[in-house]
Amino acid sequence: MNEILKPLVLVTGATGYVGGRLTPMLLTEGFRVRVLVRSASKLTGTSWENEVDVLEGDAFDTTSLAQALNGVSVAFYLLHSISSGSNFDDLEAEMATKFALAAKNAGVSRIVYLGGIANDRELSKHLRSRQVVGEVLASAGVPVIELRAGVIIGSGSASFEMLRYLTEHLPVMVTPKWIDNQTQPIAIINILYFLVEAARAPSDVYGVFDVGGTELVTYRSMMASFAKVSGLRRRIIVKVPLLTPKLSSMWVGLVTPVPSSIARPLIDSLISKVVVDKDKSVLKVLPLPPGGILSFEDAIGRALESTNEPTRWTDASLPWLPWDLAPTDPSWAGGSLFVDERTQTTTASEEQIWKVLSSIGGSTGWFGFDWAWRLRGRLDSVFGGVGMRRGRRDQVVLRVGDYVDFWRVASVEHGVSLVLRAEMRMPGQAWLEFRLHAALQGITVTQRAIFRPRGLAGIIYWWVLLPFHALIFPGMLRNVLTTAESQGIASKQ
């Protein structure tokens, strides 16, 4: 299709959870995309930053809005101010008013807005604000398709991250009475599908439509399902009538990294029954996704899937991410991850360093404290693990899939990087990574031990072993490089 004939859409909130995922999907579906962001630097690391028209500006500024909406056919309104303080509802109404008028003046054909299901009599301040924003957007005369969703299931979603951390960290939970309120969660992939379809809908389709998953669940059953899918033991949940939303948000702030400014409004919303009104179902106007709507457990499983390879080294926040985490997601998204990182520069050549790294494990050992490694292997054997008895298939060459004692080669790039994945028994997943890159003084080698805990046992496991890590890992890297330097000197003599 000729580029000029492709419809131009505007995505606001492109650095947010939904916008950061919607933008590449729109590009894939053949749209031209413009994004309005406060800082273009927040797009760094995305695969699509050079494929969109980026406009820096403020959604409260009429000039920025006029520029952003110029020539736009469909505008996606994905803005919110939930973390801006107690008056976030006033700010959201003001921002929506300016946007609606600017869209009207620019001749925009349609606004697509993602709000929240608001069918209960008792609405929280957050859900009421979402409802008001939709009404304000429609008041200027531009046709609006408002999709109202409940809890969105996917790595990076604030609601899902709260569910993840609470369930992972707390085998026993004391919860308020709303733990048994009903909700209808939906997978992020399904939300994105309906947003794209809303942009394509016939011109006579507009109004408010509810979007939800296939099942009615309670927050209690959501936690139980998360524990089941992620391999955790059954969580014990005790309901008490005394916990207010304020106390609950303080508790969430204590045991999860989700900011309280976000957690409090979301927890307030849990007092509401968030269920689709069948008379307002999105399926009355938009087609069902080709693969159907994911079940709740399938949505959790999809969110928890991790890649078998590390992400790009430039991903500074989380080096090992669930597959659907985006570079624009907050640093607290993606679940707990612990990293022990050591960096050292050496005069040894890249070839000499790689030769030493390629010999690690087996008969060569682990370059220091081999007794500790053997002890760990014996403990692993006692509990039914592989232990250290496998050694190595080849003491010189490493290939993907090769075993190295109780590790397996997950990734290898000659002269650049080596990643080993742990296969010993432990409450979580672990990797050991080495990476080489040129520096002014020689070659810099970075060694990282990465651990993703499974439940509270995994977190305790990491902290118990931390003193041993502080003893073993610095010496390992130092001895690897000392050996490489010695072999380099010997080869020159």
N, C-alpha and C positions, 0 to 999 in steps of 0.2 A: 504494500500500500504506500502511496506517495506520502512522505512525511507531512506535507502541508494539509492533507486530507484527514489526518488523524485528529480526533478531538483532543482539545487541550483541557486538562483538569488541574485544579489546584488542590494540593493537600496541605492543610494546616496541621500543626502538631506532628510533623514528619520525624521529629526526634523523639517522639513518645512511643509508647508500647505498640499501639495499633498502627499509627502512622508509619512507623519504621518498617512495618511488615507489609502494609498496604501499598506503599510506593513501588517496591520492586514487582509486586503482583500486577499493578496497573501497567507497568512498562511491558511485562510479559504478555499482557492481554491486548497490547497494541495502542495504548493511549500515549499521548505526549503529556508529560507531567512537569508541573511547576510546584515548588515547595516554598512556603513562607516560614522562615526560621529566624530566631533572634540571633543565633550565631552559627555561621556556616561551618565553623570548626567542629561542631558537634556531629557533623556528617562524616568526618574523617574516619576511614576504616570501613565504611559501607561499600558494598560492591557497585552501588548505583549512583554515587555522588557526581560522577561525570556524565551521567545519562539524563539528568534532569536540569531544568532551569531553576537555579537557586536564587532566591531573593531574600536578602536580610532585611528584617523590619520588625515592627511591633504591631500586634493585632489591635492595640488600643489607638494606634495612629492612623488617621484617615488617609493620609498620603500613602503610607505603606500598603494599606488595603486596596486603594485605587490601583496602584501599580501591580499588585499581586493578582487582582481580579480582571485586569484588562485582557480581553480576548478569551476569557475562560468560559467554557461551556458548562461544566459541572464543578462545583466547589465542595470539597469534603471538609466539614467542620468537626474537627477532633480536638478542640481546645477545651481546657478546663483550668481552674485555679484552686483545686482542692487543697493544695499544700501552701497556699498563700496567707493563711490565717483565718480567724474566726469570721471575717466578713467576705469569705470567698464567694458566697452566693450573690452578693451585690456586684462584685467584680465580674462574675460570669454573666450576669444580666447586662451589665454595661458593655462588655466585650461583644456579646451576641447582638445587641442593638446596633452597634457601629458596623458590625460585619454584614448584617441583613441590609442595612441602607446602602452600604458600599456595593453589595452584590446587585441590588436593584438598579443602582446608577450605572453599573458596568454592563448591564444586560445579561447577567448570568441566567442560564436556562433552568438550573436546578441546584439546590443545596442538598447534600446528603449528610445527615447528622446522626451520630451514634450516641444515644442516651441510655437511660436505665429504665427497666420495667417499673412502672409506678401505678399498679392496679390496687394496691392495698389502701385501706382507709387511713392508716397511720403511716405517714411517710417521714423518713429522716430528713434532716436539713439537706443532706447530700442529694438524695433522690428527688426531693422537691425542687432543688436548684436545677437538676438535670431536666426536669419537666418544664420549668419556667424557660430555660434556654430554648427548648424546642418551640414553645409558644412564641417567644420573641423573634426567633429566626423566621417563622411563618408570617409574622405580622406585617412585614414590609411588602408582601405580594409576590415574592419569588417562590415558586413551588418547592416544597420541602418533602423529602422522604426521610422520616425520622424512624430509625431502627432502635428499638428499646431492648436492651439485652440485660441479662442477669450477670452472675459471676462468669467471667471468661477464664477458661482453663488453658494455660500455656505458660511456659517459662518466661518470666518477665512481668506477667500480670501481677499487680500488687495484691489482689485478692488471692490469687493462686499461691504467691510467695508466702503470704501469711499462713495459708493452709499447710504449705510444705514445711515451713520452719516449726510451727506449733506441733505438727504430727511427728516430725523427725526428732525434735528435742525433748518432747514430753511423753514418756510412757504412761503417765497418769496425769489427767487434766481435771481441774475444777472449773466448771463453765457456768455461764448464766443460763436462764431458762430458755433464751432464744436458740439454744443449741438444737432444739427440735423444730424450729421454724422451717417451713418448706421453701425450696428454691429450685430453679431449673437451669443449671449451669450449661454452658455450651463451649465447645472447642474453638480456639482462636482461628483455626483454619476454616471453620464454617462461617464465622463472623466475617472474615475477609471475603469469602465467596459472595455472601449476600451484599456486602458493600460494593463490590465490583458490579454485581448484577443490578444494583440500584442505580448505578451510573448509566446502565444500558437500557433501563426500563422505558417503556413508551411514555410519551409526554403527558398522558392522562393519568399516570400513576403517581400519586402523591398522598401524603397523610402520615399517620402514626401506625407503626406495625411492631408487634412484639416478636422477639427472636429468642428462642430457647432450645435446649437440648431435648432428647427423647424421653428423659426420665424426670420425675419429681423426686427429689432427695431432700434430706435434712442435712444441716451442717454436721451433725453427729455422724450420719452415714457417709458424708463426704470424707471425714477424717478416717473412718474405718476403711473405706475403699482406697484411700491414698496409702494407708499402712499396708494393705493387702498387695496392691500393685507394686509398691516399692520394696516389698520383702521384709517389712517390719513386723514385729509381733503385734498382736491385737492391743489397741490402746484402751485404757480404762478411763472412762469419762464419767465424772460425777457432777450432776447438775445441782446448783444451789440458787436460791432466789435472791441472794444479797448482792451479787456482782452487778454493778451498774456499768453502762458503756464506758464511762470515764475510767473506772477501775480496771475494766477489761483492756482498754487501750494502753493503760500503764503497764499491765502484765505483758501484753504483746510487745511493748517497747523493751521490756526487760529480757525476753527470751528470743526475740527475733531482731534482725537488723533493719526491718521496715521502719522508716521514719514515723514518729508519732503523729506528725502533721498529716500524714496520709492514712495511717492506721485508724485514727480516731473517727473521721467521717465515715470510713468504710464499716467500722464496727457499729457505729450508730445506725447504719443502714440494715444491719442484721435483724433489727427489731421488726422489719417489714417482711411480709410474705411476698417473695419475688417469683411469681408464677405467670406464665403466658396466658393472656386472655385469648381463647380460641377464636373469638370473633374478630380479633385484631392480628391474627397470625400472619407473619410475613409470607407464609406459603400460599396465601390467598392471592398474592400479586407477583411473587417471584418464584422461579422454579426451584425444585429440590436439588441440592448438590448432586452431581453424577454418582458419587460414592455414598450418598445418603448422609445423614447427620450422625456424627460419631456418638457412641454411647459414652457415658461418663467415665467408665473405667478405661475405655480405649483412648479417650481424650487425655486422661492422666498418663497412660502408658506412652502416648506420643510426646507429651511434655517432658517425661523423664528420660527419654532415649538420649544416649550420649554417643558422640562420634567415637570411632575406634582409633582415630588419629588426633593428635593435638591440633589446636587451632593455630592460626598464624602467630608467630613470635611477637608480633606487634600488639597483640591483644593483651594489654597490661593488666586489666582488671581480673579476668579469670582465664587461666591458661588451658583449662579443660572444660568445655562448655556443653550443656545440653544442645542437641542439634538445632533447636529453634530459637536459641538466644541470639539477639541481635546486638551489633556494636553500639547501638543507641540506647540499649537498656541500662538501667542504673547498676552501680557496682554491687548492690546487695542482692541482685537477682541471680537465679541459677542454683541456689542451694549452697550449703556450706562447702568450702574448699580450703584446705590448708596447704601452704607451700613453704618449703625450706629451700631458700635460694642462696647459692654461693657463686661468686665470680672471681676469677683470677686471670691475670695476663702473664704470658710466658714468652721466652725467647725461642722456645722449641718451634720447629716447623709444623705446619698443618699436617703433613704426612706422618711425622713422628708422633704427634698427639693422637692421630687417628689410629695408628698402628697399636698404640698402647690401649686405647679405648676398646678397640676391636678384640683385644685379648682378655677383657675383664671376665671374672668369674671362672668356674671350672678349676683347672689345675693352677691357673694364675692367681686366683683369689681376688679379693676386693680392695687391695691396696690399703691395708691397715685394719686392725681389729678383726682379723679373720676369725678369731675365737668367738666374737660376738655374732658374726654371721652364721657360724656353725651352730651356735647355741639356738639362734632363731630358727634354723633349719630343723634341729632336733625337736624343738617345741612344736613346730608345724607338723612334723611326722607323728608326734604323740596324738595330735588332734585330727589325724586322718589326712593331712596335707601331703604335698609332694616332697617337702623337705629339700635337702641339698643333694640328694642322691643322683639326680639326673645329670649333673655336670654340664658338659657342652658336647654338641655333636662335632663341631670343628673348633679348635682352640684359636684359630687365626681369622677365620671369615665369619661374619654375621649376616644372616639373611632374615627377612621378615618371616616370622613364624617359628624361628629357631628357639629352643629353650636354653636358658642360661641359669643353671641351678633352679631356684624357685621363681625365676622371672621368665618372660617370653618376649622376644623382639617384636615390638608393635610397629616400629617405623625406623628405617635406616636410610640415610642419605650420605654417601661416602664423602668424608671430609667436611660435613656440615652438621649433621645431627644424628643422634641415636636416642631412641625411646624404648625403654623396657617396661613391660606391664607385669605387675606382681601377680603370682598365682598361688601364693601362700594363703592359708586361711586367716581371715581378718574381718572385722566388722566394717567393711567399706572396700573401696578400690584405690589402688596405689600405682604410681608410675615413677620411674627414675629417668630423667632426661639430661642429656649433654648436648650443648650447642656451641659451635665454634664460629667466630667471626674475626676478621682482620681489624687490628687496632694500630695506632701509631707506634707503640712500643713492642709490637709483636702480634701474637694471637691471643684473643680473649676467649676463655672457656667459661661458660655458665652451666652450672649443675643445679638441677632442681629436683627435689623430692616432692611429689604432688599426691595429696590424699583427699579423697572424697568420702567422708564418713557415712555410715548407714546407721541412722538413729543415734540416740544418746550414747550407746555403747561405743560407737565409732568415734565420737568426740572425746570421750574419756580415754579411749585407746591412744589417740594422737597425743593428748597432753601427758599421759603416762610415759610415752616413749620420747617425748621432747628432749629430756636430758641426754638420752642415748644418741639422738640425732645430733645434738650439739657436740657430742664427743666424736662420732663416727664420720659425719659428712664433711666437715672441714678437712680432716686428715685425708679422706679419700681423694678429694680434688687435688690437694697439695701433693700427695704421693704420685698421682697419675702424671702431673706435670713435671715433677722432679725426675721421674723415670723417663719421660719423653726427652727432657733436656739431657740427661745422662747418656741416653742412647744416641742422641744427636751428636754429642761431643765424641763419643766412641767411634761413630761412623766416619768422622772427619780425620781421625788419627791413623 
